[in-house]
Amino acid sequence: MEGVKPRVKVPKKAAVGDVITIKTLISHPMESGQRKDKEGNTIPRQIINSFTATFNGQEVISVIIDPSVSSNPYFEFEATIPEAGEFRFEWVDDDGSVYEETKSIAIG
């Protein structure tokens, strides 16, 4: 889908054991499949149906998204940092498209 853009905010560094806040937003119209167009035809469902975040390959959060979520889904969550590494974020669309973003965090 055109115009879909993930955005992620992760601190660039943290101390071992720090709890950090991660913020994610993906620009997406999130069509629920319940609305009708001008001609009365149902507009097909087109939503981000799942979101997953991992750190160095370990799952941090996994969310199944229902059609009732608003457009441009925003997630904010906390994670404890055990070591330097990389966060990987993945959003999956109904059409099978996968949108990914990665952010590294250093120990400092």
HUKANOR-V430792 format. One record per pair of residues at least 12 apart in sequence whose C-alpha atoms are under 10 Angstrom apart, sorted by the first residue. I is the first residue (numbers start at 0). J is the second residue. D is the distance in whole Angstrom. If there is no record, write none. Layout:
I:J:D
I:J:D
//
This chain:
0:27:9
0:28:10
0:45:9
0:92:9
0:94:8
0:96:8
1:27:9
2:25:10
2:26:7
2:27:7
2:28:9
3:25:7
3:26:5
3:27:5
3:28:8
3:71:9
3:98:8
4:24:8
4:25:5
4:26:5
4:27:7
4:71:9
4:98:8
4:99:9
4:100:10
5:23:7
5:24:6
5:25:4
5:26:6
5:27:9
5:71:9
5:72:10
5:73:10
5:88:9
5:89:9
5:90:8
5:98:7
5:99:7
5:100:7
6:22:8
6:23:6
6:24:5
6:25:6
6:26:8
6:73:9
6:88:10
6:99:10
6:100:8
6:101:10
7:21:7
7:22:6
7:23:4
7:24:7
7:25:9
7:73:10
7:74:10
7:75:10
7:88:8
7:100:7
7:101:8
7:102:8
8:20:8
8:21:6
8:22:5
8:23:6
8:24:9
8:75:9
8:102:8
9:21:5
9:22:7
9:23:9
9:86:9
9:101:10
9:102:7
9:103:8
9:104:8
10:102:9
10:103:9
10:104:7
10:105:9
11:102:8
11:103:7
11:104:5
11:105:6
11:106:9
11:107:9
12:80:10
12:83:8
12:84:10
12:103:8
12:104:5
12:105:4
12:106:5
12:107:6
13:79:10
13:80:7
13:81:10
13:82:9
13:83:8
13:104:7
13:105:6
13:106:5
13:107:6
14:79:10
14:80:7
14:81:8
14:82:8
14:83:9
14:104:10
14:105:8
14:106:5
14:107:6
15:79:8
15:80:6
15:81:5
15:82:6
15:83:8
15:105:10
15:106:7
15:107:8
16:78:9
16:79:6
16:80:5
16:81:6
16:82:8
17:77:10
17:78:8
17:79:6
17:80:6
17:81:8
17:82:10
17:106:10
18:77:6
18:78:5
18:79:4
18:80:6
18:81:10
19:76:8
19:77:5
19:78:5
19:79:6
19:80:7
20:75:7
20:76:6
20:77:4
20:78:7
20:79:9
21:74:8
21:75:6
21:76:5
21:77:6
21:78:7
21:86:10
22:73:7
22:74:6
22:75:4
22:76:7
22:77:9
23:50:10
23:52:10
23:71:10
23:72:8
23:73:6
23:74:5
23:75:6
23:76:9
23:88:9
23:100:10
24:71:6
24:72:6
24:73:4
24:74:6
24:75:9
25:47:9
25:70:9
25:71:5
25:72:6
25:73:7
25:74:9
25:90:8
25:98:9
26:70:7
26:71:4
26:72:7
26:73:9
27:45:9
27:46:8
27:47:8
27:69:9
27:70:6
27:71:5
27:72:8
27:92:10
28:45:8
28:46:8
28:47:9
28:69:8
28:70:5
28:71:6
28:72:9
29:44:8
29:45:6
29:46:4
29:47:7
29:48:9
29:65:10
29:66:7
29:67:9
29:68:8
29:69:7
29:70:5
29:71:7
29:72:8
29:92:9
29:93:10
30:42:7
30:43:7
30:44:5
30:45:5
30:46:6
30:47:9
30:66:8
30:67:9
30:68:10
30:69:9
30:70:8
31:43:8
31:44:5
31:45:7
31:46:7
31:65:9
31:66:5
31:67:7
31:68:8
31:69:9
31:70:9
32:44:4
32:45:7
32:46:9
32:66:8
32:67:10
33:66:9
33:67:10
44:66:8
44:93:8
44:94:10
45:66:9
45:92:7
45:93:6
45:94:7
46:64:8
46:65:8
46:66:7
46:67:10
46:68:9
46:69:10
46:70:8
46:71:10
46:72:10
46:91:9
46:92:6
46:93:6
46:94:8
47:63:9
47:64:7
47:65:9
47:66:9
47:68:9
47:70:9
47:71:9
47:72:8
47:90:6
47:91:5
47:92:4
47:93:6
47:94:9
47:95:9
47:96:9
47:97:9
47:98:10
48:62:8
48:63:6
48:64:5
48:65:7
48:66:8
48:68:10
48:90:8
48:91:6
48:92:6
48:93:6
48:94:10
48:95:10
49:61:7
49:62:6
49:63:5
49:64:5
49:65:9
49:89:8
49:90:6
49:91:5
49:92:7
49:93:9
49:97:10
50:62:5
50:63:7
50:64:8
50:72:10
50:74:9
50:88:7
50:89:6
50:90:5
50:91:7
50:92:9
50:97:10
50:98:10
50:99:10
51:63:9
51:87:8
51:88:6
51:89:5
51:90:7
51:91:9
51:99:10
52:86:7
52:87:6
52:88:4
52:89:6
52:90:9
52:99:10
52:100:10
52:101:9
53:85:8
53:86:6
53:87:5
53:88:7
53:89:9
53:101:10
54:78:9
54:80:9
54:81:10
54:82:10
54:83:10
54:84:7
54:85:6
54:86:4
54:87:6
54:88:9
54:101:10
54:102:9
54:103:9
54:104:10
55:82:9
55:83:9
55:84:6
55:85:6
55:86:7
55:87:8
55:103:10
56:84:10
56:85:8
56:86:8
56:87:8
57:86:9
57:87:10
58:86:10
58:87:9
59:76:9
59:77:9
59:78:7
59:79:9
59:86:9
59:87:10
59:88:10
60:76:8
60:77:10
60:78:9
60:88:10
61:88:10
61:89:10
62:74:10
62:90:10
63:91:10
64:90:10
64:91:10
80:104:9
80:105:10
80:106:9
81:106:9
82:104:9
82:105:8
82:106:7
83:103:8
83:104:6
83:105:5
83:106:5
83:107:9
84:102:9
84:103:6
84:104:6
84:105:7
84:106:9
85:101:7
85:102:6
85:103:4
85:104:6
85:105:9
86:100:8
86:101:6
86:102:5
86:103:6
86:104:8
87:99:7
87:100:6
87:101:4
87:102:7
87:103:9
88:100:5
88:101:6
88:102:8
89:101:9
//
